[in-house]
Amino acid sequence: MQIRLAVISNAGGSGKTTLSVHLAYELAKHQYNVALLDLDPQGSLTLFCGLNPPEPEQTLAAVLKDKFDGAWPLTPCWSQYTNKVAVCQGGMILTQTADELVLHKRGAYLLADCLTDYSLMHDVIIFDCPATLGPLPLMALAASTHMIIPVQLEPKSIQGAAHLLEWYYYHCKHLRLNPAPEILGFVPNQYDARRSTHRQMLAALPEQLKEMKIRAFLPIRDSAEFVNASGQGLPLHIYRPGHPAKDDFKDISSYLVTLIGKPKTNKKTK
């Protein structure tokens, strides 16, 4: 099955793009074709994937225009290492798109409509969302089959994640999403085992989520090498293949592999 995974958090710096990029590369190693769609006006995927800033007509904003003809502006990334990952870039033009979505008759469903009318044949589509709960994440929610929530092990971030769950349940009902996207789980991010607050919150998180039948994945450690790798436009697997932090994503990618099944190796991606 095709997984459409929305990476959503209403807190800046929670590691959404880091998670999106490393999951994409992990899944590519399993021979899955992955499309990364950047819904963030900051265009972080452009930096993290080592791409040049796009022209407006080569961004996701062009896809969301009424005149879109199905020619998805996908740019391959890390081509020296894999042919399985492509990016539909974002950028500041999405700020204008967000304003237009509010007035559009199909605003919340527009991305889902595009994927229905002009399907992408990738095994996995990852939506890298901005750190808001505005029209762009709402559009990702309506287009996704699953949602994953990166969260820092800090009281403010945990409280924000609780508001995010309220937003999720409200809009799934309000938009009549049937089936509603499944919450894949929470990803504790930037974990520092030396900090007692992090250890305590990490220990408490699975029990708190268990009551809501939500999974808590193993944590992603805090490492300056993630910043260094993103500055070079590479996942840590390529930038520092011997660094142990690259393996922190295997818990999530293994779970996704069980959901997706066999790669669509006999089909070409657009």
BELCOR-V305888 format. One record per residue. N is the residue number from 1. OMEGA is omega as a letter, one per 40 degrees, with the letter a starting at -180 (none if undefined). D_CENTER is the distance of its C-alpha to the mean C-alpha in Angstrom with 1 decimal. Layout:
N;OMEGA;D_CENTER, N;OMEGA;D_CENTER
//
This chain:
1;i;17.7, 2;i;14.6, 3;i;11.4, 4;a;9.1, 5;i;6.1, 6;i;4.8, 7;a;3.3, 8;i;6.8, 9;i;9.7, 10;i;12.9, 11;i;14.0, 12;i;13.9, 13;a;13.7, 14;i;11.8, 15;a;9.8, 16;a;6.2, 17;i;6.7, 18;i;8.9, 19;a;6.9, 20;a;4.5, 21;a;8.0, 22;i;10.0, 23;i;8.6, 24;a;9.1, 25;i;12.5, 26;a;13.4, 27;i;13.0, 28;i;14.9, 29;i;17.6, 30;i;18.0, 31;i;18.7, 32;i;15.8, 33;a;14.9, 34;i;11.3, 35;i;10.3, 36;i;7.5, 37;a;7.9, 38;i;8.3, 39;a;9.2, 40;i;10.4, 41;i;14.2, 42;i;14.3, 43;a;12.8, 44;a;11.5, 45;i;10.2, 46;i;13.8, 47;a;15.1, 48;a;12.9, 49;i;13.6, 50;a;17.2, 51;i;17.6, 52;i;20.2, 53;a;19.6, 54;i;19.7, 55;a;22.3, 56;a;21.3, 57;i;22.1, 58;i;19.6, 59;i;16.5, 60;i;14.4, 61;i;17.2, 62;i;19.7, 63;a;17.9, 64;i;18.2, 65;a;21.9, 66;a;24.5, 67;a;26.0, 68;a;23.0, 69;i;24.7, 70;i;22.0, 71;a;21.8, 72;i;18.1, 73;a;18.0, 74;i;16.0, 75;i;16.9, 76;i;17.1, 77;a;16.1, 78;a;17.8, 79;i;20.4, 80;a;23.0, 81;a;21.1, 82;i;19.3, 83;a;19.4, 84;a;16.4, 85;i;13.5, 86;a;13.5, 87;i;11.7, 88;a;12.4, 89;i;12.9, 90;a;12.9, 91;a;15.7, 92;i;18.2, 93;i;19.3, 94;i;16.4, 95;i;18.4, 96;i;21.1, 97;i;18.9, 98;i;17.9, 99;a;21.7, 100;a;22.5, 101;a;20.2, 102;a;22.3, 103;a;25.4, 104;a;24.1, 105;a;25.5, 106;a;22.4, 107;a;20.0, 108;a;17.6, 109;a;17.8, 110;i;17.9, 111;i;14.6, 112;i;15.5, 113;i;19.0, 114;a;18.0, 115;i;16.2, 116;a;19.4, 117;a;21.9, 118;a;20.4, 119;i;18.4, 120;a;16.3, 121;i;17.6, 122;i;14.7, 123;a;14.3, 124;i;10.5, 125;a;8.4, 126;i;4.6, 127;i;4.2, 128;a;3.7, 129;i;6.4, 130;a;9.7, 131;i;11.5, 132;i;13.7, 133;a;14.3, 134;a;15.8, 135;a;15.9, 136;i;12.6, 137;i;10.4, 138;i;13.4, 139;i;13.1, 140;i;9.5, 141;a;11.1, 142;a;14.0, 143;a;12.4, 144;i;10.3, 145;a;12.1, 146;i;10.1, 147;i;8.2, 148;a;7.5, 149;i;8.9, 150;a;9.5, 151;i;13.1, 152;a;15.9, 153;i;19.1, 154;a;21.0, 155;a;22.8, 156;a;21.3, 157;i;17.7, 158;i;18.7, 159;i;20.6, 160;i;17.7, 161;i;15.7, 162;i;18.8, 163;i;18.8, 164;i;15.2, 165;i;16.5, 166;i;19.5, 167;a;17.4, 168;a;15.6, 169;i;19.0, 170;a;20.8, 171;i;18.7, 172;i;18.4, 173;a;22.1, 174;a;22.7, 175;a;20.8, 176;i;22.4, 177;a;19.3, 178;e;21.0, 179;i;19.5, 180;i;17.1, 181;a;13.6, 182;i;14.0, 183;a;12.6, 184;i;11.7, 185;i;12.6, 186;i;12.6, 187;i;11.9, 188;a;14.8, 189;i;14.0, 190;a;16.6, 191;i;19.2, 192;a;22.7, 193;i;25.3, 194;a;28.1, 195;a;27.3, 196;i;28.9, 197;i;26.6, 198;a;23.6, 199;a;25.6, 200;a;26.8, 201;i;23.5, 202;i;21.9, 203;a;25.0, 204;a;24.9, 205;a;21.3, 206;a;21.6, 207;i;24.8, 208;a;23.4, 209;a;20.5, 210;a;23.0, 211;i;24.8, 212;a;21.9, 213;i;21.2, 214;a;17.7, 215;i;17.0, 216;i;16.7, 217;i;15.3, 218;a;17.3, 219;i;16.6, 220;a;15.1, 221;i;18.2, 222;i;18.9, 223;i;19.9, 224;a;21.0, 225;i;20.2, 226;i;16.4, 227;i;17.6, 228;a;20.2, 229;a;18.0, 230;i;15.5, 231;i;18.8, 232;i;19.8, 233;a;16.7, 234;i;16.3, 235;a;14.5, 236;i;16.9, 237;a;18.0, 238;a;19.7, 239;i;20.7, 240;a;22.3, 241;i;22.4, 242;a;24.8, 243;a;22.8, 244;a;22.2, 245;a;18.9, 246;a;17.2, 247;a;18.1, 248;a;16.3, 249;a;13.2, 250;i;15.7, 251;a;15.9, 252;a;12.4, 253;i;12.7, 254;i;16.2, 255;i;15.4, 256;i;13.0, 257;i;16.0, 258;i;18.3, 259;a;16.4, 260;a;16.1, 261;a;19.6, 262;i;21.2, 263;i;19.5, 264;a;20.8, 265;a;22.8, 266;a;25.4, 267;i;23.3, 268;i;22.5, 269;i;19.2, 270;none;19.6
//
